[in-house]
Amino acid sequence: MIRMTTDPIDPDVLRRELFDPAAGGYCAFEGWVRNENEGHEVLRLEYEGYEPVAVAEGRKILAEAAEKFPYLQAHCVHRTGMLEIGDCAVWVGVASAHRDEAFKACRYIIDELKHRLPIWKKEHYASGDSGWVNCERCAEHAHG
Amino acid sequence: MKTITVRYFAMFREQAGVDEETLSLDAATAADVFEHTKGRHGSPEPAGHCKVAINDEMADWSSPVQDGDTVLLFPPVAGG
């Protein structure tokens, strides 16, 4: 299951949804909003996503992970909208019979979704400026 | 000529000043559409850093475009 939400992410609720009597282990990753990036003081992050394609691509990633590291349950939730420092922006949880699959599948899912899902973030800096992450060249152009 | 609807996201939307626009183009592939919009809006971002979807399906820059397609132009992604 993968979904996008504008509501705060509650890892405790999501964790309980993964329960499976055959699971002997569970691994989760939470991505948090950090107060600094590349020397700039960051006040908040604004996430934008395109849900139809993000969900379809996310389902492919979960299926790939299941093939490589057979797990029992996996969920992923990505938040969009304006997030404050410390907010949870993304949550990935995997339950499996043994720990190895849970660790590896969780790592695979978060790494792939960062590179493949149509989700963008704009950093709002203490200086009052803002910038789209990973879009340095277009940012240079915009400022130039 | 083909009628193509182009949708812009994040930085591309800000550069274009619109969410989407419908263009009459002589375009064979998604790359042709991207090149055309770069000319209109001046984005220097290379296609290799960006992604494209056609009618809500992820596609390649070499994917053919048909009359009536909606091409979604994704600037460099940054989820997580």
Backbone of each chain as ProteinMPNN parsed JSONL, in Angstrom:
{"seq_chain_A": "MIRMTTDPIDPDVLRRELFDPAAGGYCAFEGWVRNENEGHEVLRLEYEGYEPVAVAEGRKILAEAAEKFPYLQAHCVHRTGMLEIGDCAVWVGVASAHRDEAFKACRYIIDELKHRLPIWKKEHYASGDSGWVNCERCAEHAHG", "coords_chain_A": {"N_chain_A": [[0.846, -1.18, 0.0], [0.575, 2.155, -0.869], [0.404, 5.622, -0.295], [-0.487, 9.11, -0.585], [-0.614, 12.004, 1.46], [-2.027, 14.939, 2.956], [-2.239, 15.227, 5.581], [-0.83, 15.083, 8.968], [1.654, 12.546, 9.549], [1.254, 9.595, 11.363], [3.28, 7.487, 12.847], [2.816, 5.421, 14.723], [0.186, 4.544, 14.355], [0.365, 3.633, 11.717], [2.23, 1.596, 11.975], [0.85, -0.299, 13.465], [-0.968, -1.143, 11.57], [0.482, -2.825, 10.023], [0.632, -5.238, 11.234], [1.115, -8.727, 11.333], [0.476, -12.074, 11.843], [2.405, -13.89, 11.079], [4.717, -12.535, 11.041], [8.03, -11.94, 12.088], [9.584, -9.836, 12.44], [10.078, -6.273, 12.088], [10.646, -3.332, 10.285], [11.211, 0.131, 10.022], [11.33, 3.283, 8.305], [11.649, 6.699, 8.86], [11.402, 9.777, 7.306], [12.502, 12.969, 8.112], [11.857, 16.499, 8.386], [14.558, 18.645, 8.032], [16.657, 21.171, 9.561], [18.576, 22.388, 8.039], [20.342, 22.737, 4.96], [22.923, 22.172, 2.81], [24.412, 24.335, 3.826], [22.522, 26.302, 4.125], [20.152, 27.8, 6.274], [17.205, 26.229, 6.991], [13.766, 26.874, 7.159], [11.254, 25.738, 6.701], [9.676, 23.14, 4.73], [8.212, 22.73, 1.553], [6.194, 20.47, 0.084], [5.368, 18.985, -3.015], [3.402, 16.857, -4.99], [2.559, 14.528, -7.606], [-0.103, 12.735, -7.56], [-1.471, 10.536, -9.05], [0.527, 9.349, -10.72], [2.593, 9.013, -8.894], [1.574, 7.164, -7.041], [1.134, 4.933, -8.702], [3.752, 4.394, -9.551], [4.931, 3.957, -7.083], [3.642, 1.608, -6.304], [4.812, -0.163, -8.093], [7.425, -0.132, -7.128], [7.105, -1.271, -4.58], [6.328, -3.831, -5.367], [8.62, -4.671, -6.698], [10.405, -4.729, -4.559], [9.237, -6.746, -3.056], [9.727, -8.922, -4.629], [12.512, -9.066, -4.644], [13.19, -9.159, -1.922], [11.511, -11.052, -0.181], [8.714, -10.116, 1.629], [6.187, -9.733, 4.205], [4.303, -7.688, 4.733], [4.046, -4.344, 3.553], [4.09, -0.851, 3.794], [3.789, 2.491, 2.598], [3.875, 5.948, 3.121], [3.617, 9.199, 1.957], [3.958, 12.575, 2.673], [2.461, 15.676, 1.635], [2.429, 19.256, 0.973], [2.841, 22.095, 3.21], [5.463, 21.69, 5.406], [6.829, 21.594, 8.71], [9.932, 22.036, 10.615], [11.177, 18.969, 11.79], [8.855, 17.586, 11.262], [7.359, 14.562, 10.03], [8.025, 13.506, 6.866], [8.015, 11.368, 5.165], [7.146, 7.948, 5.413], [8.13, 4.617, 5.722], [7.348, 1.267, 6.124], [8.045, -2.117, 6.879], [7.099, -5.46, 7.327], [8.253, -8.688, 8.078], [9.046, -12.237, 7.893], [11.583, -12.727, 8.884], [14.351, -10.676, 10.057], [16.174, -9.793, 8.121], [14.999, -9.513, 5.534], [13.192, -7.482, 6.097], [14.812, -5.24, 6.799], [16.266, -4.924, 4.369], [14.291, -4.655, 2.366], [12.986, -2.351, 3.234], [15.025, -0.431, 2.989], [15.438, -0.566, 0.224], [12.96, 0.33, -0.765], [12.738, 3.028, 0.228], [14.993, 4.199, -0.952], [14.491, 3.908, -3.72], [12.043, 5.246, -4.043], [12.72, 7.873, -3.546], [14.106, 8.576, -5.801], [12.414, 8.089, -7.909], [9.644, 8.756, -7.65], [7.217, 11.195, -8.646], [7.672, 13.712, -6.931], [8.291, 16.748, -5.328], [10.34, 19.137, -3.557], [10.346, 22.26, -1.993], [12.576, 24.377, -0.504], [12.303, 26.647, 2.143], [14.062, 29.358, 3.177], [15.868, 30.846, 5.988], [16.81, 33.25, 5.196], [14.812, 34.298, 3.692], [14.699, 33.665, 1.102], [13.966, 31.068, -1.346], [14.081, 27.697, -2.623], [13.995, 25.08, -5.096], [14.688, 21.74, -4.376], [17.32, 19.765, -5.718], [17.225, 20.981, -8.138], [19.121, 22.666, -9.169], [20.2, 23.779, -11.494], [18.026, 24.842, -12.927], [17.278, 26.626, -11.027], [19.453, 28.359, -10.893], [19.16, 29.494, -13.356], [16.72, 30.789, -13.065], [17.359, 32.687, -11.165], [19.277, 34.027, -12.511]], "CA_chain_A": [[0.0, 0.0, 0.0], [1.277, 3.444, -0.856], [-0.533, 6.723, -0.464], [-0.014, 10.45, -0.269], [-1.551, 12.664, 2.362], [-1.662, 16.269, 3.447], [-2.373, 15.164, 7.043], [0.372, 14.601, 9.659], [1.865, 11.096, 9.545], [1.347, 9.023, 12.707], [3.941, 6.19, 12.681], [2.256, 4.377, 15.598], [-0.999, 3.999, 13.681], [0.807, 2.894, 10.526], [2.921, 0.389, 12.444], [-0.153, -1.307, 13.861], [-1.63, -1.668, 10.372], [1.36, -3.816, 9.393], [0.701, -6.466, 12.035], [0.864, -9.982, 10.627], [0.869, -13.116, 12.801], [3.571, -14.638, 10.596], [5.882, -11.645, 11.025], [8.941, -12.011, 13.227], [10.367, -8.6, 12.503], [9.49, -5.081, 11.473], [11.631, -2.266, 10.118], [10.577, 1.33, 9.479], [12.144, 4.471, 8.093], [10.931, 7.98, 8.857], [12.164, 10.925, 6.817], [12.077, 14.167, 8.853], [12.267, 17.798, 7.848], [15.786, 19.074, 8.71], [16.741, 22.64, 9.616], [19.743, 22.899, 7.3], [20.72, 22.011, 3.749], [24.026, 22.767, 2.041], [24.833, 25.613, 4.388], [21.404, 27.239, 4.27], [19.221, 27.518, 7.363], [15.888, 25.946, 6.414], [12.672, 27.11, 8.112], [10.188, 24.773, 6.415], [9.726, 22.53, 3.401], [6.928, 22.651, 0.871], [6.21, 19.305, -0.808], [4.344, 18.879, -4.051], [3.478, 15.563, -5.657], [1.5, 14.221, -8.564], [-0.522, 11.482, -6.943], [-1.76, 9.374, -9.904], [1.754, 8.682, -11.163], [3.377, 8.636, -7.713], [1.017, 5.928, -6.464], [1.393, 3.831, -9.641], [5.189, 4.083, -9.501], [5.178, 3.4, -5.755], [3.21, 0.196, -6.306], [5.846, -0.934, -8.799], [8.587, -0.251, -6.226], [6.765, -2.265, -3.545], [6.339, -5.15, -6.01], [10.03, -5.02, -6.928], [10.984, -5.068, -3.251], [8.688, -8.045, -2.638], [10.387, -9.958, -5.421], [13.919, -9.164, -4.242], [13.321, -9.433, -0.483], [10.117, -11.408, 0.14], [8.219, -9.639, 2.922], [4.778, -10.055, 4.43], [3.509, -6.462, 4.612], [4.824, -3.113, 3.41], [3.305, 0.354, 3.558], [4.553, 3.727, 2.429], [3.046, 7.154, 3.106], [4.395, 10.425, 1.728], [3.142, 13.762, 2.942], [2.672, 16.858, 0.79], [2.001, 20.501, 1.605], [3.872, 22.83, 3.949], [5.894, 20.956, 6.59], [7.715, 22.326, 9.615], [11.103, 21.291, 11.073], [10.839, 17.822, 12.635], [7.699, 16.833, 10.75], [7.643, 13.35, 9.27], [7.631, 13.734, 5.466], [7.787, 10.074, 4.519], [7.243, 6.788, 6.302], [8.13, 3.299, 5.065], [7.38, 0.184, 7.106], [8.027, -3.461, 6.291], [7.067, -6.586, 8.263], [8.652, -9.918, 7.379], [9.241, -13.384, 8.785], [12.887, -12.552, 9.51], [14.75, -9.269, 10.011], [16.972, -9.428, 6.96], [14.118, -9.027, 4.463], [12.582, -6.215, 6.515], [15.817, -4.181, 6.631], [16.644, -4.721, 2.963], [13.143, -4.157, 1.6], [12.752, -0.972, 3.671], [16.074, 0.375, 2.359], [15.179, -0.516, -1.224], [11.768, 1.149, -1.034], [12.981, 4.46, 0.43], [15.966, 4.667, -1.953], [13.865, 3.996, -5.038], [10.98, 6.265, -4.124], [13.341, 9.209, -3.594], [14.6, 8.837, -7.153], [11.462, 7.777, -8.988], [8.293, 9.309, -7.524], [7.099, 12.62, -8.992], [7.479, 14.514, -5.72], [9.29, 17.816, -5.299], [10.291, 19.935, -2.326], [10.884, 23.618, -2.052], [13.074, 24.81, 0.793], [12.127, 28.059, 2.495], [15.243, 29.645, 3.989], [15.804, 31.934, 6.963], [17.133, 34.49, 4.472], [13.633, 34.766, 2.974], [14.745, 33.075, -0.24], [13.481, 29.694, -1.403], [14.647, 26.99, -3.775], [13.584, 23.692, -5.322], [15.792, 20.806, -4.149], [17.765, 18.991, -6.892], [16.888, 21.709, -9.364], [20.064, 23.781, -9.086], [20.431, 24.436, -12.78], [16.909, 25.727, -13.272], [17.269, 27.704, -10.035], [20.446, 29.337, -11.334], [18.591, 30.2, -14.492], [15.66, 31.668, -12.576], [17.971, 33.806, -10.466], [20.173, 34.742, -13.421]], "C_chain_A": [[0.889, 1.24, 0.0], [0.239, 4.537, -1.03], [0.149, 8.047, -0.144], [-1.074, 11.125, 0.578], [-1.071, 14.065, 2.682], [-1.75, 16.315, 4.975], [-1.054, 14.726, 7.678], [0.43, 13.076, 9.658], [2.013, 10.625, 10.992], [1.957, 7.625, 12.603], [3.334, 5.088, 13.55], [1.036, 3.722, 14.971], [-0.584, 3.129, 12.503], [1.467, 1.57, 10.914], [1.918, -0.709, 12.788], [-0.842, -1.93, 12.646], [-0.801, -2.745, 9.679], [1.312, -5.165, 10.09], [0.308, -7.683, 11.206], [1.338, -11.093, 11.562], [2.089, -13.914, 12.366], [4.848, -13.804, 10.624], [6.716, -11.803, 12.293], [9.759, -10.752, 13.377], [9.696, -7.494, 11.719], [10.573, -4.022, 11.399], [10.922, -1.073, 9.507], [11.614, 2.418, 9.264], [11.23, 5.684, 8.118], [11.862, 9.048, 8.303], [11.612, 12.185, 7.461], [12.561, 15.43, 8.148], [13.413, 18.345, 8.704], [15.953, 20.592, 8.592], [17.897, 23.232, 8.823], [19.933, 22.089, 6.032], [21.768, 22.806, 2.99], [24.35, 24.188, 2.499], [23.734, 26.643, 4.554], [20.523, 26.819, 5.453], [17.811, 27.4, 6.778], [14.813, 26.121, 7.486], [11.541, 26.102, 7.939], [10.359, 24.249, 5.004], [8.321, 22.42, 2.84], [7.008, 21.507, -0.144], [5.052, 19.373, -1.781], [4.499, 17.51, -4.698], [2.366, 15.425, -6.666], [1.025, 12.805, -8.268], [-0.78, 10.332, -7.92], [-0.502, 8.615, -10.326], [2.587, 8.226, -9.962], [2.869, 7.322, -7.117], [1.294, 4.737, -7.389], [2.863, 3.415, -9.584], [5.549, 3.475, -8.142], [4.761, 1.943, -5.665], [4.23, -0.684, -7.019], [7.041, -1.168, -7.881], [8.316, -1.292, -5.146], [6.796, -3.669, -4.132], [7.77, -5.607, -6.274], [10.688, -5.46, -5.62], [10.516, -6.444, -2.793], [9.367, -9.179, -3.386], [11.82, -10.176, -4.952], [14.074, -9.645, -2.803], [11.94, -9.809, 0.06], [9.716, -10.997, 1.567], [6.744, -9.992, 3.054], [3.884, -8.843, 4.202], [4.456, -5.279, 4.399], [3.863, -1.968, 3.117], [4.256, 1.532, 3.37], [3.574, 4.891, 2.385], [3.972, 8.353, 2.91], [3.474, 11.62, 1.924], [3.451, 14.864, 1.933], [2.1, 18.079, 1.512], [3.158, 21.13, 2.354], [4.197, 22.098, 5.246], [6.896, 21.777, 7.395], [8.893, 21.433, 10.015], [10.651, 20.17, 12.034], [9.634, 17.037, 12.179], [8.179, 15.604, 9.98], [7.102, 13.545, 7.847], [7.321, 12.429, 4.752], [7.977, 8.963, 5.537], [7.18, 5.521, 5.466], [8.212, 2.254, 6.158], [7.256, -1.159, 6.41], [8.013, -4.486, 7.42], [7.401, -7.849, 7.478], [8.884, -11.026, 8.396], [10.536, -13.216, 9.564], [13.409, -11.141, 9.237], [15.438, -8.87, 8.709], [16.101, -8.852, 5.841], [13.514, -7.67, 4.834], [13.56, -5.052, 6.333], [16.046, -3.872, 5.157], [15.497, -4.162, 2.138], [12.878, -2.695, 1.952], [13.764, -0.042, 3.003], [15.817, 0.529, 0.86], [14.028, 0.442, -1.528], [12.081, 2.64, -0.866], [13.97, 4.995, -0.613], [15.306, 4.855, -3.312], [12.833, 5.118, -5.094], [11.56, 7.684, -4.179], [13.764, 9.577, -5.014], [13.532, 8.748, -8.232], [10.1, 8.433, -8.864], [8.261, 10.779, -7.917], [6.666, 13.444, -7.777], [8.622, 15.53, -5.681], [9.204, 18.543, -3.96], [10.988, 21.259, -2.535], [11.296, 24.008, -0.646], [12.809, 26.305, 0.973], [13.195, 28.397, 3.525], [15.01, 30.814, 4.95], [16.061, 33.281, 6.287], [15.915, 35.082, 3.769], [13.569, 34.226, 1.558], [14.131, 31.673, -0.185], [14.069, 29.027, -2.632], [14.153, 25.568, -3.862], [14.798, 22.788, -5.187], [16.038, 19.982, -5.407], [17.499, 19.703, -8.203], [17.813, 22.914, -9.486], [20.179, 24.526, -10.402], [19.266, 25.333, -13.166], [16.84, 26.873, -12.27], [18.257, 28.794, -10.433], [19.885, 30.178, -12.468], [17.561, 31.229, -14.014], [16.26, 32.91, -11.904], [18.81, 34.661, -11.401], [19.384, 35.676, -14.325]], "O_chain_A": [[1.834, 1.343, 0.781], [-0.696, 4.396, -1.819], [1.21, 8.092, 0.48], [-2.268, 10.86, 0.439], [0.127, 14.346, 2.682], [-1.383, 17.315, 5.593], [-0.241, 14.074, 7.023], [-0.595, 12.401, 9.752], [2.8, 11.185, 11.756], [1.243, 6.669, 12.303], [3.34, 3.925, 13.147], [0.865, 2.505, 15.041], [-1.108, 2.032, 12.31], [1.275, 0.552, 10.25], [2.106, -1.879, 12.454], [-1.249, -3.092, 12.681], [-1.316, -3.491, 8.846], [1.887, -6.137, 9.598], [-0.687, -7.673, 10.481], [2.477, -11.062, 12.027], [2.741, -14.549, 13.196], [5.925, -14.29, 10.278], [6.194, -11.801, 13.408], [10.534, -10.61, 14.322], [8.877, -7.727, 10.829], [11.333, -3.838, 12.35], [10.124, -1.228, 8.582], [12.638, 2.469, 9.946], [10.175, 5.699, 7.483], [12.986, 9.204, 8.78], [10.414, 12.456, 7.38], [13.547, 15.415, 7.411], [13.282, 18.495, 9.919], [15.458, 21.213, 7.652], [18.172, 24.429, 8.915], [19.709, 20.879, 6.03], [21.541, 23.945, 2.583], [24.533, 25.103, 1.696], [23.977, 27.737, 5.064], [20.194, 25.643, 5.612], [17.295, 28.331, 6.16], [14.933, 25.583, 8.587], [10.941, 25.664, 8.921], [11.081, 24.824, 4.19], [7.373, 22.07, 3.543], [7.779, 21.562, -1.102], [3.933, 19.755, -1.439], [5.62, 17.057, -4.927], [1.353, 16.121, -6.593], [1.651, 11.821, -8.661], [-0.337, 9.218, -7.642], [-0.472, 7.385, -10.291], [3.216, 7.168, -10.01], [3.666, 6.465, -6.734], [1.649, 3.656, -6.917], [3.177, 2.225, -9.57], [6.385, 2.574, -8.068], [5.438, 1.134, -5.029], [4.485, -1.814, -6.601], [7.605, -2.262, -7.854], [9.187, -2.102, -4.829], [7.244, -4.604, -3.468], [8.098, -6.78, -6.097], [11.433, -6.44, -5.585], [11.285, -7.214, -2.217], [9.559, -10.267, -2.842], [12.293, -11.31, -4.869], [14.968, -10.434, -2.494], [11.273, -8.986, 0.687], [10.287, -11.458, 2.556], [6.131, -10.494, 2.111], [2.838, -8.946, 3.561], [5.533, -5.222, 4.992], [2.947, -2.096, 2.305], [5.364, 1.561, 3.907], [2.559, 4.827, 1.691], [4.977, 8.5, 3.606], [2.359, 11.661, 1.404], [4.574, 14.967, 1.439], [1.393, 17.96, 2.512], [4.314, 20.751, 2.164], [3.321, 21.904, 6.089], [7.691, 22.541, 6.848], [8.865, 20.224, 9.786], [9.862, 20.395, 12.952], [9.406, 15.927, 12.659], [9.247, 15.605, 9.368], [5.902, 13.724, 7.641], [6.481, 12.381, 3.854], [8.849, 9.029, 6.404], [6.303, 5.362, 4.616], [9.069, 2.35, 7.037], [6.47, -1.323, 5.477], [8.81, -4.402, 8.354], [6.907, -8.06, 6.371], [8.914, -10.785, 9.603], [10.595, -13.52, 10.756], [12.963, -10.485, 8.297], [15.297, -7.736, 8.251], [16.435, -7.816, 5.266], [13.348, -6.808, 3.971], [13.199, -4.009, 5.787], [16.023, -2.712, 4.744], [15.707, -3.286, 1.299], [12.578, -1.89, 1.071], [13.393, 1.021, 2.506], [15.962, 1.616, 0.303], [14.118, 1.264, -2.44], [11.726, 3.439, -1.733], [13.809, 6.112, -1.104], [15.543, 5.861, -3.981], [12.759, 5.853, -6.079], [10.971, 8.581, -4.781], [13.778, 10.753, -5.38], [13.711, 9.262, -9.337], [9.444, 8.654, -9.882], [9.169, 11.534, -7.568], [5.502, 13.812, -7.614], [9.772, 15.199, -5.969], [8.157, 18.569, -3.313], [12.048, 21.358, -3.153], [10.491, 23.98, 0.285], [13.057, 27.111, 0.077], [13.238, 27.81, 4.605], [14.112, 31.637, 4.769], [15.59, 34.319, 6.751], [15.957, 36.22, 3.302], [12.537, 34.308, 0.893], [13.818, 31.163, 0.89], [14.502, 29.699, -3.568], [13.918, 24.918, -2.844], [15.828, 23.038, -5.813], [15.098, 19.555, -6.078], [17.543, 19.085, -9.266], [17.392, 24.014, -9.845], [20.249, 25.755, -10.426], [19.464, 26.44, -13.666], [16.396, 27.97, -12.612], [17.963, 29.985, -10.333], [20.096, 31.388, -12.54], [17.527, 32.367, -14.481], [15.752, 34.022, -12.047], [19.038, 35.844, -11.149], [19.967, 36.366, -15.161]]}, "seq_chain_B": "MKTITVRYFAMFREQAGVDEETLSLDAATAADVFEHTKGRHGSPEPAGHCKVAINDEMADWSSPVQDGDTVLLFPPVAGG", "coords_chain_B": {"N_chain_B": [[0.686, 18.232, -37.839], [0.229, 17.995, -34.304], [-2.102, 18.002, -31.623], [-1.228, 18.672, -28.455], [-1.472, 18.405, -25.002], [0.29, 19.955, -22.476], [1.534, 19.464, -19.279], [2.792, 21.119, -16.447], [5.04, 20.934, -13.645], [5.989, 21.824, -10.29], [9.085, 23.461, -10.3], [9.043, 23.784, -13.086], [6.408, 24.571, -13.553], [6.381, 27.02, -12.283], [8.192, 28.395, -13.875], [6.916, 28.331, -16.352], [4.586, 29.623, -15.78], [2.051, 28.739, -15.94], [-0.241, 26.013, -15.222], [-0.879, 24.166, -17.134], [-0.928, 23.797, -20.724], [-2.276, 23.835, -24.031], [-0.902, 22.794, -26.997], [-0.112, 23.177, -30.47], [1.81, 21.063, -32.217], [4.633, 19.914, -34.108], [5.601, 17.147, -33.34], [7.339, 14.161, -32.639], [8.198, 12.593, -30.533], [8.334, 12.336, -26.864], [10.585, 13.729, -26.118], [10.778, 15.63, -28.136], [8.621, 17.276, -27.513], [9.441, 18.261, -25.043], [11.749, 19.689, -25.8], [10.54, 21.66, -27.341], [9.028, 23.058, -25.422], [11.07, 23.986, -23.823], [12.111, 25.9, -25.46], [10.023, 27.697, -25.417], [9.852, 28.462, -22.747], [12.383, 28.605, -21.726], [13.796, 26.906, -19.957], [16.812, 25.547, -18.743], [17.272, 23.016, -17.888], [18.638, 19.798, -18.325], [17.236, 17.068, -20.216], [17.947, 14.578, -19.245], [18.003, 14.825, -16.497], [15.439, 14.991, -15.815], [11.991, 13.803, -15.754], [9.368, 12.116, -17.584], [5.901, 11.732, -18.242], [3.225, 10.19, -20.011], [-0.103, 10.676, -20.558], [-0.62, 10.013, -17.839], [1.041, 7.799, -17.459], [4.257, 6.641, -16.684], [6.94, 7.415, -18.873], [9.417, 7.211, -21.525], [11.91, 9.471, -22.827], [12.122, 8.911, -25.476], [9.685, 7.941, -26.124], [6.827, 7.68, -28.266], [4.578, 10.355, -29.163], [1.094, 10.967, -29.45], [-1.587, 12.459, -31.319], [-3.617, 14.431, -29.294], [-2.61, 13.537, -26.884], [-1.66, 13.866, -23.388], [1.108, 15.312, -22.056], [3.264, 15.052, -19.385], [5.51, 16.989, -17.722], [8.174, 16.482, -15.667], [10.246, 18.075, -13.456], [13.588, 17.664, -11.933], [13.259, 15.203, -9.442], [12.526, 15.056, -5.886], [11.74, 13.494, -3.617], [11.016, 12.249, -0.263]], "CA_chain_B": [[0.682, 18.857, -36.512], [-0.534, 17.282, -33.28], [-2.548, 18.796, -30.484], [-0.656, 18.06, -27.254], [-1.604, 19.154, -23.752], [1.509, 19.834, -21.672], [1.34, 19.845, -17.867], [4.043, 21.487, -15.787], [5.033, 20.707, -12.201], [7.035, 22.417, -9.444], [9.842, 24.544, -10.916], [8.602, 24.008, -14.473], [5.16, 25.327, -13.515], [6.721, 28.408, -11.95], [8.844, 29.013, -15.037], [5.949, 28.484, -17.435], [3.54, 30.553, -15.343], [0.748, 28.075, -16.1], [-0.249, 24.587, -14.862], [-0.884, 23.377, -18.372], [-1.318, 24.516, -21.933], [-2.478, 22.968, -25.176], [-0.049, 23.306, -28.063], [-0.079, 22.493, -31.767], [3.236, 20.779, -32.37], [5.118, 18.883, -35.014], [6.45, 16.406, -32.407], [7.238, 12.704, -32.766], [8.486, 11.941, -29.251], [8.256, 13.178, -25.667], [11.748, 14.629, -26.142], [10.455, 16.76, -29.017], [7.725, 18.162, -26.758], [10.27, 18.931, -24.03], [12.581, 20.676, -26.488], [9.689, 22.77, -27.75], [8.654, 23.882, -24.262], [12.284, 24.697, -23.381], [12.183, 27.098, -26.284], [8.978, 28.657, -24.993], [9.999, 28.939, -21.373], [13.781, 28.876, -21.438], [14.416, 26.086, -18.925], [18.054, 24.926, -19.21], [17.459, 21.715, -17.248], [18.749, 18.754, -19.339], [16.196, 16.046, -20.118], [18.438, 13.443, -18.466], [17.745, 15.047, -15.072], [13.998, 15.138, -15.644], [11.204, 12.632, -16.119], [8.197, 12.448, -18.379], [4.8, 10.769, -18.272], [2.253, 10.457, -21.069], [-1.438, 10.205, -20.13], [-0.478, 9.475, -16.48], [1.916, 6.626, -17.411], [5.664, 6.999, -16.853], [7.379, 7.153, -20.247], [10.799, 7.579, -21.832], [11.983, 10.622, -23.729], [11.973, 8.421, -26.852], [8.318, 7.45, -26.316], [6.09, 8.46, -29.257], [3.383, 11.085, -28.72], [-0.003, 10.916, -30.407], [-2.514, 13.587, -31.297], [-4.531, 14.368, -28.15], [-1.932, 13.099, -25.657], [-1.236, 14.81, -22.351], [2.503, 15.056, -21.689], [3.548, 15.639, -18.074], [6.94, 17.263, -17.603], [8.587, 16.453, -14.265], [11.623, 18.505, -13.172], [14.281, 16.717, -11.045], [12.403, 14.874, -8.3], [13.199, 15.167, -4.59], [10.883, 12.973, -2.556], [11.679, 11.771, 0.93]], "C_chain_B": [[-0.186, 18.047, -35.55], [-0.949, 18.262, -32.188], [-2.109, 18.066, -29.214], [-0.93, 18.98, -26.062], [-0.361, 18.896, -22.914], [1.199, 20.304, -20.259], [2.7, 20.054, -17.217], [3.919, 21.303, -14.272], [6.2, 21.452, -11.545], [7.754, 23.554, -10.182], [9.393, 24.833, -12.349], [7.312, 24.835, -14.513], [5.456, 26.799, -13.219], [7.359, 29.116, -13.135], [7.834, 29.304, -16.141], [4.874, 29.511, -17.076], [2.144, 29.999, -15.526], [0.885, 26.62, -15.648], [-0.155, 23.719, -16.112], [-1.247, 24.279, -19.533], [-1.449, 23.507, -23.064], [-1.781, 23.6, -26.38], [-0.281, 22.517, -29.347], [1.377, 22.33, -32.142], [3.481, 19.784, -33.483], [6.121, 18.058, -34.197], [6.229, 14.911, -32.588], [7.371, 12.017, -31.409], [8.294, 12.917, -28.086], [9.411, 14.171, -25.628], [11.483, 15.847, -27.022], [9.573, 17.775, -28.288], [8.535, 18.962, -25.738], [11.129, 20.023, -24.675], [11.756, 21.909, -26.87], [9.351, 23.672, -26.558], [9.878, 24.597, -23.694], [12.434, 25.985, -24.176], [11.194, 28.15, -25.837], [9.311, 29.283, -23.65], [11.438, 29.064, -20.898], [14.409, 28.048, -20.339], [15.679, 25.432, -19.453], [18.238, 23.504, -18.669], [17.55, 20.622, -18.317], [17.715, 17.649, -19.111], [16.637, 14.878, -19.237], [18.199, 13.596, -16.976], [16.247, 15.035, -14.765], [13.294, 13.84, -16.025], [9.978, 13.096, -16.881], [7.161, 11.344, -18.231], [3.871, 11.187, -19.406], [0.924, 9.843, -20.631], [-1.361, 9.446, -18.802], [0.309, 8.169, -16.4], [3.357, 7.11, -17.574], [6.126, 6.581, -18.241], [8.858, 7.488, -20.36], [10.773, 8.795, -22.758], [11.802, 10.195, -25.182], [10.561, 7.91, -27.134], [7.586, 8.321, -27.336], [4.913, 9.204, -28.623], [2.357, 11.081, -29.853], [-0.855, 12.18, -30.269], [-3.472, 13.416, -30.115], [-3.885, 13.921, -26.846], [-1.747, 14.252, -24.671], [0.161, 14.409, -21.901], [2.796, 15.797, -20.39], [5.052, 15.789, -17.921], [7.315, 17.418, -16.138], [10.015, 16.965, -14.133], [12.281, 17.514, -12.195], [13.496, 16.475, -9.754], [13.221, 14.914, -7.001], [12.265, 14.718, -3.472], [11.708, 12.575, -1.345], [12.106, 12.89, 1.851]], "O_chain_B": [[-1.208, 17.485, -35.943], [-0.236, 19.217, -31.879], [-2.575, 16.961, -28.938], [-0.653, 20.178, -26.111], [-0.001, 17.744, -22.671], [0.671, 21.397, -20.058], [3.63, 19.271, -17.412], [2.848, 21.487, -13.694], [7.244, 21.677, -12.158], [7.112, 24.501, -10.637], [9.366, 25.987, -12.776], [7.136, 25.686, -15.385], [4.869, 27.7, -13.818], [7.099, 30.295, -13.375], [7.871, 30.355, -16.78], [4.324, 30.182, -17.949], [1.159, 30.701, -15.295], [1.978, 26.055, -15.681], [0.536, 22.701, -16.148], [-1.795, 25.368, -19.358], [-0.809, 22.455, -23.05], [-2.023, 24.753, -26.735], [-0.608, 21.331, -29.306], [2.093, 23.307, -32.357], [2.646, 18.925, -33.766], [7.332, 18.234, -34.331], [5.093, 14.444, -32.679], [6.74, 10.989, -31.161], [8.12, 14.121, -28.27], [9.256, 15.304, -25.171], [11.905, 16.958, -26.701], [9.757, 18.984, -28.43], [8.348, 20.169, -25.583], [11.222, 21.137, -24.161], [12.213, 23.044, -26.741], [9.384, 24.897, -26.67], [9.753, 25.691, -23.143], [12.83, 27.021, -23.642], [11.483, 29.346, -25.87], [9.086, 30.473, -23.432], [11.694, 29.566, -19.804], [15.457, 28.429, -19.818], [15.639, 24.813, -20.516], [19.245, 22.858, -18.959], [16.645, 20.51, -19.144], [17.364, 17.333, -17.975], [15.814, 14.259, -18.564], [18.19, 12.6, -16.253], [15.84, 15.066, -13.603], [13.909, 12.908, -16.543], [9.592, 14.264, -16.846], [7.503, 10.167, -18.111], [3.744, 12.369, -19.724], [0.84, 8.644, -20.366], [-1.954, 8.378, -18.653], [0.255, 7.49, -15.375], [3.657, 7.888, -18.479], [5.75, 5.516, -18.731], [9.472, 7.982, -19.415], [9.757, 9.103, -23.382], [11.388, 10.992, -26.024], [10.265, 7.494, -28.254], [7.695, 9.547, -27.298], [4.324, 8.726, -27.653], [2.695, 11.176, -31.033], [-0.836, 12.862, -29.245], [-4.074, 12.353, -29.961], [-4.541, 13.924, -25.805], [-1.686, 15.424, -25.044], [0.37, 13.295, -21.422], [2.604, 17.01, -20.298], [5.784, 14.801, -17.987], [6.859, 18.334, -15.453], [10.928, 16.331, -14.662], [11.608, 16.619, -11.684], [13.117, 17.419, -9.06], [14.448, 14.817, -7.023], [12.025, 15.449, -2.511], [12.938, 12.565, -1.391], [12.684, 12.633, 2.908]]}, "name": "protein", "num_of_chains": 2, "seq": "MIRMTTDPIDPDVLRRELFDPAAGGYCAFEGWVRNENEGHEVLRLEYEGYEPVAVAEGRKILAEAAEKFPYLQAHCVHRTGMLEIGDCAVWVGVASAHRDEAFKACRYIIDELKHRLPIWKKEHYASGDSGWVNCERCAEHAHGMKTITVRYFAMFREQAGVDEETLSLDAATAADVFEHTKGRHGSPEPAGHCKVAINDEMADWSSPVQDGDTVLLFPPVAGG"}
